[in-house]
Amino acid sequence: MSEPIWSPGPARRQTANIKRFLDVARTELDPGLNGYWELYRYSVDHPRAFWRAVWDFCGVVGSPGGTVLSDGDRMPGARWFPEARLNFAENLLRHRGAEPALIFRPETGGSRSLSRDELYREVARTAQGLRDAGVTAGDRVAGYLPNLPETVIAMLATTSIGAIWSSCSPDFGVSGVVDRFGQIEPRVLFCAASYTYNGKKHDCLANVSGIVDRVPSIERVVVVPYVDDSADLTGIRDAQWLADFQVDDAVEVRFERLPFDHPLYILYSSGTTGSPKCIVHGAGGTLLQHLKELVLHTNLRPSDRICYFTTCGWMMWNWLVSALATGAGVVLFDGSPFHPGPSALFDLVDELEVSVLGVGAKAISAWEKAGIEPRKSHKLNSLVTLLSTGSPLAPESFDWVYREIKPNLCLSSISGGTDIVSCFALGCPIIPVHRGELQCPGLGMAVEIRRDDGSVAETAETGELCCSQPFPSMPVGFWNDADGSRYRAAYFERFEGIWSHGDFACRTEHGGFIIYGRSDATLNPGGVRIGTAEIYRQVEKLDAVMESLCVGQDWDDDVRVVLFVRLRDGVTLDEALEEEIRKLIRRNTTPRHVPARIIQVADIPRTISGKIVELAVRNVIHGRPVTNVDALANPEALDLYRDRPELKS
């Protein structure tokens, strides 16, 4: 076995939350639970006992009932805690006092914070405004907002009533928002007057006017005076400022305790190849899964401060705000992580004493390309954990983190998705980190790699990432899918009774995982499956290449590999650079990985949450439509891939 790139010291292992959980579990569940892997096996073999122990250890507020799991052999169809009653917001607001609950830091600098008591009062005022507007349990409330304290307040106020929260970030265009909110028909829309990104102010209200005109269910528009507190609201139907909507004399929050699987959030698939799927997540499953991941896997404690760079249209925002239930301070950053320079998030770590920082894998790659050396320019004394998700993190990025950020850091590459609003594989503070690997499967998650015929793959063998047992954060279902057919087709059609996640991956000799990309974007030249991440890892080693995108093109009754590269300013793709790219790929992978065509492009299309859209590009080069370009942050980039002469020979 290879040596780990990082191992936790005795102090970290002995003081970790998961160590305390193991101590309890040895006494109450099984005396043989002596480490992570024994605990993992127990959690999969005895899910009822494990998840009830998580409820108790994490102090979930509510009544669990006597049954943990019914119909546990059905997938889908299993029901967790069917007799339980709880309220999501009550759990996130259970910590009171003067300690900071939310600390907001915009890209323009400065910060403001809300104590636990102040957050509770703001939620009380907003929740009463919603009740006065007629909102009740099961109604939908939507947010078209930046990553602000007011966004968290609106969500908590909504969920305290038992209404359902759904949000999009304000960089979505009108059609992209209508494609989402038009399906779920919210009664109230929270929005911002404007926001800033990369030093530029962007008005929101023109888009809001168009959204309201096209979503007739919206009865009230509540405007947060972010950046602009003097905007004219007269052109927007039923609009008012947040201060006028809130009820000043409301001081208590009335929490509606509802069933475990009562809908909490509606999240959306990317929608780049069709209408976005509206994925409904339940309150209890989301809460319990997030607490497990935050408390046990991330080792989050009340003394910590956690920041994840995310928009409100990405499930990592939902994951981040659940940290309030642990008592930790949640740091909200809004804007570009590279404004005014590439070290902006490290400035934030030092300024606000962040202990857990999360970013997309592409941000780490961009830091490396920018040539920054945070260990020399910043103290980073508070930082103990760095989280990465959104796309596979290359082994070379592991090297860079430990070389240029901090050697004593738990680097946790995590992977799951909007579909489960959580993770299948992630980190653990008491086991080693191995270069290029996700440390471990999540507790209680029966994660397997399956071959095309459905059999379980051997260690190091690639295949489909699956989960063979029910888990609490499985979706309640899809919106407007009464018979569940769309839900079953999305995850259970490939292998009967088994969740098929759509990631191409392998299990490593250390028990962790390597993810090679999305299964539907997997290349298949000569009938051999290749993960796109295997190619990206090699190409992006080159200083000249800023980023790349790889697709398969149908050609001569087969598939050929086509690589698009965005190069540094002033660099042109010539024969020498093409040859260097091909040699690097061939030397470190196989001849089948070597692209048949390498094409320089000025931009790489990506979703608003920052993920590159391989399928959309594949559709474009084959002359097929991309049905929902409003899901893209830069839809104009798709035009760079149309009718390329290099693809016609």
DAKA-V40222 format. One record per residue. N is the residue number from 1. OMEGA is omega in whole degrees, -180 to 180 (NA if undefined). Layout:
# DAKA-V40222
[[N & OMEGA] [N & OMEGA]]
This chain:
# DAKA-V40222
[[1 & 178] [2 & 179] [3 & 177] [4 & 177] [5 & 176] [6 & 174] [7 & 179] [8 & 176] [9 & -179] [10 & -178] [11 & -180] [12 & -180] [13 & -175] [14 & -176] [15 & -176] [16 & 176] [17 & -177] [18 & 173] [19 & 177] [20 & 178] [21 & 178] [22 & 179] [23 & 178] [24 & -177] [25 & 178] [26 & -179] [27 & -170] [28 & -174] [29 & -174] [30 & -179] [31 & -179] [32 & -178] [33 & -173] [34 & -180] [35 & -175] [36 & -171] [37 & 173] [38 & 178] [39 & 179] [40 & -179] [41 & 178] [42 & -177] [43 & 179] [44 & -179] [45 & -177] [46 & -173] [47 & -178] [48 & -180] [49 & -178] [50 & -175] [51 & 174] [52 & 177] [53 & 176] [54 & 177] [55 & -176] [56 & -176] [57 & -178] [58 & 174] [59 & 179] [60 & 178] [61 & -178] [62 & 179] [63 & -175] [64 & -174] [65 & -175] [66 & -176] [67 & 178] [68 & -175] [69 & 173] [70 & -176] [71 & -176] [72 & 178] [73 & 179] [74 & 178] [75 & 3] [76 & 177] [77 & 177] [78 & 179] [79 & 179] [80 & 176] [81 & -173] [82 & 179] [83 & -174] [84 & 172] [85 & 179] [86 & 173] [87 & -176] [88 & -177] [89 & 179] [90 & 178] [91 & 180] [92 & -178] [93 & -174] [94 & 180] [95 & -177] [96 & 178] [97 & -174] [98 & -180] [99 & 180] [100 & 173] [101 & 179] [102 & 173] [103 & -176] [104 & 179] [105 & 176] [106 & -180] [107 & -178] [108 & 177] [109 & -176] [110 & 179] [111 & 172] [112 & -176] [113 & 174] [114 & 175] [115 & 177] [116 & 179] [117 & 180] [118 & 178] [119 & 179] [120 & -179] [121 & 179] [122 & 177] [123 & 179] [124 & -179] [125 & -178] [126 & 179] [127 & 178] [128 & 174] [129 & 177] [130 & 179] [131 & 179] [132 & 177] [133 & 176] [134 & -178] [135 & 179] [136 & -180] [137 & 179] [138 & 174] [139 & 177] [140 & 174] [141 & -173] [142 & 175] [143 & 174] [144 & -160] [145 & 167] [146 & -178] [147 & -173] [148 & 170] [149 & -180] [150 & 176] [151 & 178] [152 & 180] [153 & -179] [154 & 178] [155 & -178] [156 & 177] [157 & 179] [158 & -174] [159 & 175] [160 & 180] [161 & -172] [162 & 172] [163 & -172] [164 & -178] [165 & 175] [166 & -175] [167 & 171] [168 & 176] [169 & -173] [170 & 175] [171 & 169] [172 & 173] [173 & -176] [174 & -177] [175 & 179] [176 & 178] [177 & -179] [178 & 177] [179 & -179] [180 & -176] [181 & 178] [182 & 179] [183 & -172] [184 & 173] [185 & 178] [186 & 176] [187 & -177] [188 & 176] [189 & 171] [190 & 179] [191 & 174] [192 & 176] [193 & 180] [194 & 175] [195 & 177] [196 & 175] [197 & 179] [198 & 176] [199 & -177] [200 & 178] [201 & 179] [202 & 177] [203 & 179] [204 & -165] [205 & 177] [206 & 176] [207 & -179] [208 & 178] [209 & 179] [210 & 179] [211 & -178] [212 & 179] [213 & -175] [214 & 176] [215 & -172] [216 & -180] [217 & -176] [218 & -179] [219 & -177] [220 & 175] [221 & -178] [222 & -171] [223 & 175] [224 & -175] [225 & -179] [226 & -178] [227 & -176] [228 & -179] [229 & -179] [230 & -179] [231 & 179] [232 & -178] [233 & -172] [234 & -179] [235 & -177] [236 & -178] [237 & 172] [238 & -178] [239 & 174] [240 & 178] [241 & -179] [242 & -178] [243 & 179] [244 & 180] [245 & -178] [246 & 179] [247 & -170] [248 & -174] [249 & 176] [250 & -176] [251 & -180] [252 & 176] [253 & 177] [254 & -176] [255 & 176] [256 & 177] [257 & -171] [258 & -179] [259 & -178] [260 & -176] [261 & 175] [262 & -177] [263 & -179] [264 & -176] [265 & 162] [266 & 177] [267 & -172] [268 & 168] [269 & -173] [270 & 176] [271 & -178] [272 & 178] [273 & 180] [274 & 179] [275 & -178] [276 & 173] [277 & 178] [278 & -172] [279 & -175] [280 & 179] [281 & -178] [282 & -176] [283 & -175] [284 & -179] [285 & 178] [286 & -178] [287 & -175] [288 & 179] [289 & 180] [290 & 178] [291 & 177] [292 & -176] [293 & -177] [294 & -175] [295 & -174] [296 & -175] [297 & -178] [298 & 177] [299 & -177] [300 & -178] [301 & -179] [302 & -180] [303 & -176] [304 & 167] [305 & -176] [306 & 176] [307 & 172] [308 & 177] [309 & -175] [310 & 168] [311 & 180] [312 & 175] [313 & -178] [314 & -176] [315 & 177] [316 & 173] [317 & 179] [318 & 178] [319 & -178] [320 & -173] [321 & 174] [322 & 178] [323 & 176] [324 & -179] [325 & 179] [326 & -175] [327 & 179] [328 & 173] [329 & -179] [330 & -180] [331 & 179] [332 & 177] [333 & 178] [334 & 179] [335 & 179] [336 & 177] [337 & 179] [338 & 177] [339 & 2] [340 & 178] [341 & -174] [342 & -180] [343 & -173] [344 & -178] [345 & 176] [346 & 172] [347 & -179] [348 & 180] [349 & -180] [350 & -176] [351 & -173] [352 & 177] [353 & 178] [354 & 179] [355 & 178] [356 & -180] [357 & 178] [358 & 179] [359 & 170] [360 & 180] [361 & -180] [362 & 178] [363 & 179] [364 & 177] [365 & -180] [366 & 175] [367 & -179] [368 & 180] [369 & -179] [370 & 176] [371 & -179] [372 & 179] [373 & -174] [374 & -179] [375 & 179] [376 & -173] [377 & -175] [378 & 179] [379 & 178] [380 & -178] [381 & -175] [382 & -170] [383 & 179] [384 & -177] [385 & 173] [386 & -180] [387 & 180] [388 & 176] [389 & 179] [390 & 176] [391 & -179] [392 & 178] [393 & -175] [394 & 177] [395 & 180] [396 & 177] [397 & 172] [398 & 180] [399 & -177] [400 & -180] [401 & -177] [402 & 179] [403 & -169] [404 & 178] [405 & -176] [406 & -179] [407 & -179] [408 & -173] [409 & 174] [410 & 180] [411 & -176] [412 & 170] [413 & -173] [414 & -176] [415 & 177] [416 & 174] [417 & 177] [418 & -176] [419 & -178] [420 & -178] [421 & -176] [422 & -171] [423 & 167] [424 & 180] [425 & -174] [426 & -174] [427 & 177] [428 & -173] [429 & -176] [430 & 176] [431 & -175] [432 & 170] [433 & 176] [434 & -175] [435 & 175] [436 & -174] [437 & 164] [438 & -167] [439 & -169] [440 & 169] [441 & 178] [442 & 176] [443 & 179] [444 & -178] [445 & -177] [446 & -174] [447 & 180] [448 & 170] [449 & -176] [450 & 175] [451 & -180] [452 & 180] [453 & 177] [454 & 179] [455 & -177] [456 & -178] [457 & 175] [458 & 174] [459 & 179] [460 & 177] [461 & -178] [462 & 178] [463 & -176] [464 & 176] [465 & -175] [466 & 173] [467 & -170] [468 & 178] [469 & 178] [470 & 177] [471 & -170] [472 & -175] [473 & 169] [474 & -179] [475 & 168] [476 & 179] [477 & 173] [478 & 177] [479 & -180] [480 & 178] [481 & -168] [482 & -178] [483 & 178] [484 & -174] [485 & -180] [486 & 178] [487 & 180] [488 & -179] [489 & -176] [490 & -171] [491 & -170] [492 & -177] [493 & -175] [494 & 180] [495 & -176] [496 & 175] [497 & -178] [498 & 178] [499 & 176] [500 & -167] [501 & 179] [502 & 175] [503 & 176] [504 & -167] [505 & 171] [506 & 174] [507 & -177] [508 & 179] [509 & 180] [510 & -178] [511 & 178] [512 & -175] [513 & 166] [514 & 179] [515 & -173] [516 & 180] [517 & 179] [518 & -179] [519 & -177] [520 & 175] [521 & -179] [522 & 178] [523 & -174] [524 & -180] [525 & 180] [526 & 179] [527 & 179] [528 & -177] [529 & -180] [530 & 175] [531 & -178] [532 & -179] [533 & 178] [534 & 179] [535 & 180] [536 & -178] [537 & -178] [538 & -174] [539 & -173] [540 & 168] [541 & -175] [542 & -178] [543 & -177] [544 & -174] [545 & 178] [546 & 176] [547 & -176] [548 & 178] [549 & -174] [550 & 178] [551 & 173] [552 & 177] [553 & 176] [554 & -174] [555 & 176] [556 & 178] [557 & 178] [558 & 176] [559 & 174] [560 & -177] [561 & 177] [562 & -178] [563 & 174] [564 & -178] [565 & 169] [566 & -173] [567 & 175] [568 & 177] [569 & 178] [570 & -180] [571 & 180] [572 & 178] [573 & 177] [574 & -176] [575 & -178] [576 & 180] [577 & 176] [578 & -179] [579 & 178] [580 & 178] [581 & -178] [582 & -179] [583 & -179] [584 & 179] [585 & -178] [586 & -177] [587 & -172] [588 & 177] [589 & 178] [590 & 177] [591 & -180] [592 & 179] [593 & -174] [594 & -177] [595 & 175] [596 & 178] [597 & 173] [598 & -172] [599 & 177] [600 & 176] [601 & -178] [602 & -177] [603 & 177] [604 & -180] [605 & -177] [606 & 175] [607 & -179] [608 & 176] [609 & 171] [610 & -179] [611 & 178] [612 & -171] [613 & -179] [614 & -178] [615 & 179] [616 & 178] [617 & 178] [618 & 177] [619 & -178] [620 & -175] [621 & 175] [622 & 177] [623 & 179] [624 & -176] [625 & 168] [626 & -163] [627 & -176] [628 & -178] [629 & 179] [630 & 175] [631 & -176] [632 & 175] [633 & -177] [634 & -174] [635 & 180] [636 & -180] [637 & 180] [638 & -180] [639 & -179] [640 & -174] [641 & -178] [642 & 171] [643 & 178] [644 & -180] [645 & -179] [646 & -177] [647 & -176] [648 & 179] [649 & NA]]
